[in-house]
Amino acid sequence: MAGGAPRGTAVRKGSASTSSGTRAERQAARERKRAERREYRRFTTATRQRRLAFTAGIGGVLLIAVLTVIVTSSPLLALNTVRVLGTERLATDTVVSALEPLGGQQLARVSPADVAGLLSDLPLVQSVDTRIELPSTLVVSVVERTPIGVVRSPGGFAVVDRAAVVLFESEVLPVEFPLICVPARPESRGFQAIGEALAVIPSDVLSRIDRVSASSADTVAFTLRDSPHRVLWGSSELSREKARVLPAALRAAGEFGPQLIDLSTPDTVVIRDIESPFPTPTPLEEPVEGSDTVTPGEVPAG
């Protein structure tokens, strides 16, 4: 019996080892199945996502195509109304009439270039900008050219801007603009100087100018509608200061015949006879209002 015990014990150990191996194999099999299920889920999820993305892409393309057809062909989105902004001298009806060829076209097909082309024959139009207001309105913002004065023309008189563009013509002299006494040519130094000066001269002085001339940038001169004197404005620089001292200079010059008031250096205003290159030496008998002592040759900037 003593010899049989070891043999029985050996048999039991082998059976336990076999059972342990079987459990390990079953565990490994379960892990493989779980891994296979995870991989399958990942594959099916990725496939489903790709299908959804493809479907969404196709749907987006179709939606864009449908919207494009609607926008470019639907009568509901055709140009029916033109609204004009920014005009002062130019009549709104004139702009609307010029844009009539665009009526009925799809708003999406109306470009700023189309609008600018149709308005290019209107001299007062310098530039335009457009925007769309659905469903059927085109808004046109106009920047007008600014007139600076009048020049003589074969038909009478022409109002021009700084670029010498003729804005409109008149048989009689338009009194609201100064008469420019040099040829209206963009390359003319005199015309350029006048344009620069008139663009910055304060409105209260500009409205009084009768005639203006210049031969260079520093020789802009003009006469006033309400004064016999001639004003040498000089260049366009320091225009605000020149406008400030002009009333005192006119008061000082008013005691004499037609005078030339030199404002080219507003800190030291010189008044002289128009025919004389030198300041008039005769002093004023009475001081000018607002000044202590004033001579025709020099007017304090006050």
C-alpha positions in Angstrom: 0.0 0.0 0.0 2.9 2.3 0.7 4.0 1.8 -2.9 0.6 2.6 -4.4 0.2 6.0 -2.7 2.7 7.8 -4.8 1.1 6.5 -8.0 -2.3 7.8 -7.0 -0.9 11.1 -6.1 0.8 11.4 -9.5 -2.5 10.8 -11.3 -4.3 13.6 -9.4 -1.5 16.1 -10.3 -1.8 15.3 -14.0 -5.5 15.8 -13.9 -5.2 19.2 -12.3 -2.6 20.3 -14.8 -4.9 19.3 -17.7 -7.8 21.2 -16.2 -5.7 24.3 -15.8 -4.6 24.1 -19.4 -8.2 23.8 -20.5 -9.2 26.9 -18.6 -6.4 28.9 -20.1 -7.4 27.8 -23.6 -11.0 28.8 -23.0 -9.9 32.1 -21.6 -7.7 32.7 -24.6 -10.5 31.8 -26.9 -12.8 34.2 -25.2 -10.2 37.0 -25.5 -9.9 36.3 -29.2 -13.6 36.5 -29.7 -13.8 39.7 -27.8 -10.9 41.1 -29.9 -12.7 40.0 -33.0 -15.9 41.6 -31.9 -14.1 44.9 -31.1 -12.4 44.8 -34.5 -15.7 44.1 -36.2 -17.3 47.0 -34.4 -14.4 49.3 -35.3 -14.7 48.2 -38.9 -18.4 48.6 -39.1 -18.3 52.0 -37.3 -15.6 53.3 -39.7 -17.6 52.0 -42.7 -20.8 53.6 -41.4 -19.0 56.9 -40.9 -17.6 56.8 -44.4 -21.0 56.1 -45.7 -22.5 58.9 -43.7 -19.8 61.3 -44.9 -20.2 60.3 -48.5 -24.0 60.6 -48.2 -23.6 64.0 -46.5 -21.2 65.2 -49.2 -23.6 64.1 -52.0 -26.5 65.8 -50.2 -24.4 69.0 -49.8 -23.5 69.0 -53.4 -27.1 68.5 -54.4 -28.3 71.2 -52.0 -25.8 73.7 -53.4 -26.9 72.7 -57.0 -30.5 73.2 -56.1 -29.9 76.6 -54.4 -27.7 77.7 -57.3 -30.6 76.9 -59.7 -33.0 78.8 -57.5 -30.8 81.8 -57.1 -29.9 82.0 -60.8 -33.3 81.2 -62.3 -36.0 81.9 -59.8 -38.2 84.9 -60.8 -38.5 85.7 -57.1 -34.9 86.7 -57.0 -34.8 88.8 -60.2 -33.9 92.5 -60.1 -37.1 94.5 -59.6 -36.1 97.6 -57.6 -33.0 99.9 -57.7 -32.3 102.0 -54.6 -29.8 104.9 -55.1 -27.7 106.4 -52.3 -25.2 109.2 -52.1 -26.4 111.5 -54.9 -26.7 115.3 -54.4 -26.4 116.9 -57.8 -27.2 113.8 -59.8 -30.9 113.0 -60.0 -31.8 109.6 -58.7 -34.2 109.0 -61.6 -31.2 109.4 -64.0 -29.3 106.6 -62.2 -32.3 104.3 -62.2 -33.0 105.0 -65.9 -29.4 104.2 -66.8 -29.7 100.8 -65.0 -32.9 99.8 -66.8 -31.1 97.2 -68.9 -30.5 95.2 -65.8 -34.2 94.9 -64.9 -35.4 91.3 -64.6 -32.0 89.8 -64.4 -31.1 87.5 -61.6 -29.5 89.5 -58.7 -26.8 87.0 -58.4 -25.7 87.7 -62.0 -25.5 91.5 -61.6 -21.9 92.5 -60.9 -20.5 95.9 -59.8 -18.7 96.1 -63.1 -22.1 95.8 -64.9 -23.4 98.7 -62.9 -20.3 100.8 -63.3 -20.3 100.3 -67.0 -23.9 101.5 -67.4 -23.2 104.6 -65.3 -19.9 105.5 -67.0 -21.7 107.9 -69.3 -22.8 110.0 -66.4 -20.0 112.6 -65.8 -21.0 113.3 -62.2 -20.4 109.6 -61.2 -16.9 109.1 -59.9 -17.3 105.6 -58.5 -20.1 103.2 -57.4 -20.5 100.4 -54.9 -23.4 97.8 -54.9 -25.0 95.4 -52.6 -28.0 93.1 -52.8 -31.1 93.2 -50.6 -33.2 90.1 -51.0 -35.4 89.2 -52.6 -35.3 91.7 -55.5 -33.5 95.0 -54.6 -30.2 96.3 -55.9 -28.7 99.1 -53.7 -26.3 101.4 -55.6 -24.1 103.8 -53.6 -22.7 106.6 -55.7 -19.7 108.8 -55.1 -20.1 112.0 -57.1 -17.4 114.1 -58.5 -16.9 117.5 -56.8 -17.1 120.6 -59.0 -14.4 123.2 -58.3 -15.3 125.9 -60.8 -16.3 127.0 -64.2 -14.3 127.3 -67.4 -15.4 128.9 -70.7 -16.5 126.4 -73.4 -17.7 126.7 -77.0 -21.3 126.4 -75.8 -20.8 128.9 -73.0 -19.5 127.6 -69.7 -18.6 124.2 -68.3 -18.4 123.1 -64.7 -15.4 120.9 -64.1 -13.8 119.0 -61.2 -10.1 118.7 -60.2 -9.5 116.2 -63.0 -10.8 118.6 -65.6 -13.8 116.4 -66.2 -16.7 118.4 -67.5 -19.6 117.7 -65.2 -22.3 119.8 -67.0 -22.5 122.8 -69.3 -24.5 126.0 -69.3 -25.1 128.8 -71.7 -24.9 131.4 -68.8 -22.2 131.6 -66.1 -23.2 129.6 -63.0 -22.8 132.1 -60.2 -22.3 129.4 -57.5 -18.9 128.5 -58.8 -15.7 130.6 -59.4 -14.7 131.3 -63.0 -11.3 129.6 -63.6 -9.2 131.8 -65.9 -6.8 129.1 -67.1 -7.3 126.2 -69.5 -8.9 123.2 -67.9 -6.2 120.6 -68.5 -5.1 118.0 -65.9 -1.4 118.5 -66.9 -1.6 122.3 -66.5 0.4 123.4 -63.4 -1.9 126.4 -63.0 -5.0 124.3 -63.2 -3.6 121.8 -60.8 -2.7 124.5 -58.3 -6.2 126.0 -58.5 -7.8 122.6 -58.0 -5.6 122.0 -54.9 -6.4 125.4 -53.5 -10.1 125.4 -54.1 -10.4 121.9 -52.5 -9.1 123.2 -49.2 -10.3 126.9 -49.1 -13.0 127.2 -46.4 -16.5 127.3 -47.8 -17.2 130.8 -46.4 -14.4 132.2 -48.5 -15.0 129.9 -51.5 -18.5 131.1 -51.9 -17.2 134.7 -52.3 -14.6 134.0 -55.0 -15.5 135.5 -58.4 -12.5 134.6 -60.7 -9.4 132.6 -60.0 -6.1 132.2 -61.8 -2.6 130.7 -61.3 0.6 130.1 -63.3 2.2 127.8 -60.7 1.5 126.1 -57.4 2.4 129.3 -55.4 0.6 131.9 -57.5 -3.1 131.1 -57.0 -4.9 134.5 -57.0 -8.6 135.4 -57.1 -11.1 138.3 -56.9 -14.1 138.4 -54.7 -17.7 139.1 -55.6 -18.1 141.6 -52.8 -14.8 143.4 -52.9 -12.7 145.4 -55.5 -9.5 143.9 -54.2 -7.5 141.0 -55.6 -6.2 138.3 -53.2 -2.9 136.4 -53.8 -3.6 133.2 -52.0 -0.4 131.5 -52.9 -0.3 127.7 -52.5 -2.9 125.5 -50.9 -0.9 125.3 -47.7 -2.0 127.1 -44.5 -5.5 127.8 -46.1 -7.2 127.8 -42.7 -4.8 130.5 -41.4 -5.2 132.5 -44.6 -9.0 132.4 -44.3 -8.7 133.6 -40.7 -6.7 136.7 -41.5 -8.6 137.6 -44.8 -11.3 139.7 -43.1 -8.8 141.9 -41.3 -6.8 142.3 -44.5 -9.9 143.3 -46.5 -10.8 145.9 -43.9 -7.3 147.3 -44.1 -7.4 147.4 -47.9 -10.8 148.9 -47.9 -9.5 152.4 -47.2 -7.7 152.6 -50.6 -8.4 151.8 -54.2 -8.2 148.3 -55.6 -5.4 146.6 -53.7 -3.5 143.3 -54.0 -3.7 141.4 -50.7 -0.8 139.0 -50.4 -1.8 136.1 -48.1 0.9 133.7 -49.3 2.5 134.1 -45.9 -0.4 134.5 -43.5 1.8 135.5 -40.5 2.8 138.7 -42.4 0.1 139.9 -44.8 1.2 142.4 -47.4 -1.2 144.9 -49.1 0.0 146.8 -52.1 -1.3 148.6 -55.2 -2.2 146.2 -57.8 0.0 148.0 -60.3 2.9 148.3 -57.9 5.3 145.4 -57.0 6.0 147.1 -53.6 3.9 147.7 -50.6 2.0 151.0 -50.5 3.9 153.3 -48.1 1.0 155.5 -46.9 -0.1 154.5 -43.4 -3.7 154.3 -42.3 -5.0 157.4 -40.5 -7.2 155.3 -38.2 -6.5 151.8 -36.8 -8.5 148.9 -38.2 -11.0 147.4 -35.8 -9.4 144.6 -33.9 -5.9 145.8 -34.5 -3.6 148.4 -32.8 -1.8 149.8 -35.8 -2.0 148.7 -39.4 -0.3 149.9 -42.5 -1.2 149.0 -46.0 2.2 147.3 -46.4 1.6 144.9 -43.6 -1.4 143.5 -41.8 -1.1 141.7 -38.5 -2.6 138.2 -38.5 -5.4 138.8 -36.1 
